[in-house]
Amino acid sequence: MIEQTDLTGSSTLPGTSMTVNRMGYGAMQLAGPGVWGPPRDVDGAIAVLREAVASGVNHIDTSDYYGPHVTNQLIKRALHPYPDVLIIVTKLGARRGADKSWIPALSRQELIDGVHDNLRNLHLNALDVVNLRVGGMMEPSEGSIEEPLTALAELKRQGLIRHIGLSNVTPKQLVKAQTVTEIVCVQNFYNVAHRKDDAFIDDLASQGIAYVPFFPLGGFTPLQSSELDTAAASLGVTPMQLALAWLLQRSPNILLIPGTSSVQHLRENLQASQLHIPAEVLADLNSIAKQGKGV
C-alpha cells in the first residue's frame, strides 16, 4: 500500500490575501461533449461542484467560453452565494465559434466583453483572478502579449478584476508581463511525461508565484502510459491519482485543478492529495519524460 501523507497544504497567491488549498477543481468537463452546450446530467454536474466544495476545495478554475457560458452558470446555480473562502479563477483569450471551434479573442473589446460575460454568468461584482490565455492549444508561442495584458490591467484598475495570471506562456513573456502588472499565477501544460517547464517552475517558486499545470495525463506515448500504469498498479492507486500526487511532490508552488463530471472520480482525484510516492517509484516516474524523447 502507498504511504498516506497529507500533501495538500495551502498556498497564498503573491501580493494577495487569497489562500487556496493546493488541490482544486477544474470545471471544463462539466459542459457537454467537446466543451459545448449543457451536460447530459445537469443535476450530476451540480452535485460534483457541491461535493468538491464540501470536501475542502476552495479553488475552482473555469471560463465563460466553456460551453460557452455553461460552466459558469452551473457554478452559480450550485454554489451561489459563494463561501467566503472560495476563489474562482477564470480565463480570457478565446471565444467559441458556431461550429464549436476555439477562436482567439485578444482584442481590447473582446477582453472587456469577456470580463462582463464572466461577471454576469458567475453573478459577481469582481473576478478574483483572470488568466490571460495566449499561445496555441497546448504550447506557448513567442510574441508580445503586452497589448491584451494592458487591457486586463486597465480592467484591474477599474476594480472588475482583482488579480491577473497567465496561461500558455514562456518565461520571457512572464518577465515582460511583470513590467505591465503583477502576475500571481501561471497555467501551462505540464505533467510527469512533459517537463519542458521544469526550470520555469523552479523560477516561479523562487518568486512565490503559483504554477497550475493542465492535462495531467495529456500527450503520453503508449510506452509512457504503460510505465505509469505499472507504477500505479504497484501502489494500488489509479494512474490519475499517481500523476496528481507526482505533481504535488514536484514543487510546493504547484496547484492542481483536475476536472471531472463524476463524483466518484472527483473523490479519487482528491485522495491523491494524501499519497506519498516512495523514492524508488519516484525515480521510475522521473524517467518517463526521457522515454518520450527517445521515441
ZIKA-V934126 format. One record per residue. RES is the residue in one small letter. PHI is phi in whole degrees, -180 to 180 (NA if undefined). D_LAST is the distance of its C-alpha to the last C-alpha in Angstrom with 2 decimals. Layout:
BEGIN
RES&PHI&D_LAST  RES&PHI&D_LAST
END
This chain:
BEGIN
m&NA&32.23  i&-76&30.65  e&-67&33.08  q&-92&34.81  t&-142&34.96  d&-79&35.79  l&-107&33.10  t&-65&34.27  g&58&36.79  s&-145&37.59  s&-143&37.05  t&-101&39.56  l&-65&38.33  p&-61&39.51  g&72&42.94  t&-132&43.59  s&-104&45.31  m&-88&42.48  t&-109&41.13  v&-120&38.41  n&-70&36.91  r&-66&33.25  m&-96&32.40  g&-107&33.25  y&-145&32.71  g&-102&31.06  a&-91&33.25  m&-56&31.03  q&-74&30.62  l&-75&34.40  a&-74&34.74  g&-72&34.47  p&-55&31.44  g&72&29.39  v&56&31.24  w&-135&34.25  g&74&37.74  p&-75&39.18  p&-72&37.59  r&-65&38.74  d&-125&40.30  v&-63&41.96  d&-62&43.70  g&-65&40.46  a&-64&38.87  i&-64&41.95  a&-63&41.83  v&-63&38.28  l&-61&39.42  r&-68&42.55  e&-65&40.78  a&-59&38.35  v&-67&41.28  a&-64&43.35  s&-87&40.55  g&108&40.63  v&-68&38.10  n&-130&39.67  h&-139&36.83  i&-114&35.98  d&-101&33.54  t&-152&34.50  s&-164&35.14  d&-75&37.82  y&-87&35.35  y&-82&34.02  g&128&36.07  p&-70&37.48  h&76&40.07  v&-64&39.43  t&-65&37.74  n&-64&40.27  q&-67&43.12  l&-67&41.87  i&-60&41.64  k&-61&45.18  r&-63&46.49  a&-81&44.98  l&-123&45.62  h&-80&48.29  p&-71&50.35  y&-75&47.43  p&-59&47.67  d&-59&48.41  v&-85&45.32  l&-79&42.87  i&-109&40.70  i&-105&39.32  v&-108&36.59  t&-117&36.09  k&-142&34.23  l&-129&35.19  g&128&33.58  a&-148&33.04  r&-145&35.18  r&-107&34.79  g&-82&35.84  a&-63&37.96  d&-90&35.01  k&76&33.09  s&-73&31.00  w&-107&30.16  i&-116&32.14  p&-55&32.26  a&-141&35.68  l&-118&36.23  s&-71&39.73  r&-57&42.51  q&-68&44.23  e&-64&41.13  l&-69&40.49  i&-60&44.17  d&-62&44.13  g&-64&41.00  v&-61&42.68  h&-68&45.76  d&-62&43.81  n&-63&42.21  l&-60&45.61  r&-67&47.34  n&-76&44.95  l&-90&44.49  h&59&48.24  l&-125&47.91  n&-92&49.91  a&-151&47.07  l&-93&43.30  d&-58&42.14  v&-141&38.84  v&-120&37.34  n&-92&33.76  l&-85&33.35  r&-94&30.19  v&-132&28.79  g&75&25.59  g&-91&23.30  m&-69&22.42  m&-121&19.60  e&-128&19.61  p&-68&22.63  s&-131&23.95  e&-67&26.16  g&140&29.83  s&-75&33.06  i&-116&33.71  e&-63&37.23  e&-63&39.13  p&-67&37.92  l&-67&37.95  t&-63&41.52  a&-64&42.50  l&-67&41.20  a&-61&42.99  e&-65&46.15  l&-66&45.81  k&-65&45.36  r&-64&48.62  q&-78&50.28  g&89&49.41  l&-83&47.23  i&-126&44.08  r&-87&44.31  h&-145&40.97  i&-124&37.95  g&-126&34.22  l&-128&31.21  s&-133&28.11  n&70&24.92  v&-123&26.08  t&-97&25.11  p&-57&26.99  k&-64&29.06  q&-66&30.13  l&-62&31.23  v&-57&33.36  k&-65&35.01  a&-61&35.55  q&-69&37.34  t&-83&39.95  v&-97&40.77  t&-161&40.86  e&-71&39.80  i&-112&36.35  v&-100&36.18  c&-159&32.59  v&-129&29.16  q&-120&26.99  n&-133&23.30  f&-75&19.95  y&-163&18.73  n&-162&17.61  v&-63&16.13  a&-97&12.51  h&-128&13.48  r&-121&15.66  k&-61&16.45  d&-93&20.06  d&-53&20.55  a&-66&23.12  f&-62&24.61  i&-60&25.32  d&-64&27.05  d&-67&29.12  l&-62&30.15  a&-60&31.16  s&-66&33.38  q&-96&35.09  g&77&35.51  i&-93&33.52  a&-71&31.78  y&-119&28.07  v&-120&27.35  p&-77&23.71  f&-116&23.05  f&58&20.60  p&-63&20.11  l&-120&17.78  g&-83&16.37  g&75&12.90  f&-75&11.24  t&-76&8.34  p&-56&10.15  l&-65&9.04  q&-65&10.21  s&-62&13.23  s&-64&14.05  e&-64&14.19  l&-66&16.37  d&-59&18.46  t&-64&19.15  a&-65&20.19  a&-64&22.34  a&-62&23.99  s&-66&24.90  l&-106&26.80  g&73&28.33  v&-129&26.99  t&-84&24.90  p&-57&21.28  m&-64&22.81  q&-59&25.44  l&-69&23.07  a&-62&20.90  l&-70&24.25  a&-63&25.67  w&-61&22.78  l&-63&23.46  l&-63&27.16  q&-80&26.69  r&-64&24.42  s&-163&27.40  p&-69&30.95  n&-90&30.85  i&-83&28.23  l&-112&29.93  l&-109&28.38  i&-136&29.20  p&-62&27.57  g&-113&29.01  t&-166&30.31  s&-108&33.24  s&-118&33.99  v&-62&36.35  q&-62&34.76  h&-68&31.25  l&-59&32.91  r&-62&34.52  e&-63&31.31  n&-62&29.62  l&-66&32.68  q&-65&32.66  a&-61&29.38  s&-70&31.61  q&-100&33.28  l&-96&30.28  h&-112&29.68  i&-89&26.44  p&-59&27.22  a&-58&25.89  e&-69&23.88  v&-72&22.09  l&-61&21.63  a&-64&19.90  d&-63&17.45  l&-65&16.84  n&-68&16.48  s&-88&13.51  i&-63&11.54  a&-63&10.70  k&-66&9.40  q&-64&6.89  g&-65&5.61  k&-73&5.72  g&-98&3.80  v&-108&0.00
END
